[in-house]
Amino acid sequence: MIVGDSFVRRLERNPAGLHLRRWDVQYRGLPGADTARLSTFIRQQRPRVYDTVVIHVGSNDLCRSDDVDAVAQSILNLATYLLTRWNVHKVVISQVLPRWPNTRYPMPYTLDQYNSTVSNVNATLQNACRQLDSVSFWRHARLGHGSMFCHDGVHLNASGERRLLNSLRGALRATESERR
């Protein structure tokens, strides 16, 4: 299962899909979701057993707060909840993506400050995941430049979505090889 914000919702509707044999990938994307809203949604669901859950959330949190430790900890808490309450075998925390100019979404600080905070959250998550069993951090290759984003500066365009799908396919395959 892949859970998260509007990025996941858009992937859910993307006809390209992940196309993985032996995988029944489900998507749960909540537009505008921050970690608190996603946590509430997950806690309201009946616990299920999944081999792997990918969490893609954090960018909306950072629009309201630049507290790196608080945002990272809330994502890690969600991962821990999925491992312990849903009996998920592996949780993958997806990199928080940067934003680009022309964004129509207001933030209390500049775009450079926002993207610096995104980098710090990703570094904090990556370091924390190294210390945790069954939780890994996944950095998306070649999604860090503006040509992959829509005019809103936030969401991925068709090329960016294909790259994200390919990257997530790699993340799921990596967990599959770890289980063998």
Secondary structure, DSSP 8 states (H G I E B T S, - for coil): -EEESHHHHHHHT-TT----TT----EEE-TT--HHHHHHHHHHS-----SEEEEE--HHHHTT---HHHHHHHHHHHHHHHHHHS--SEEEEE------SS--S--SS-HHHHHHHHHHHHHHHHHHHHTSTTEEEE--TT--SGGGB-TTSSSB-HHHHHHHHHHHHHHHHHHHHHH-
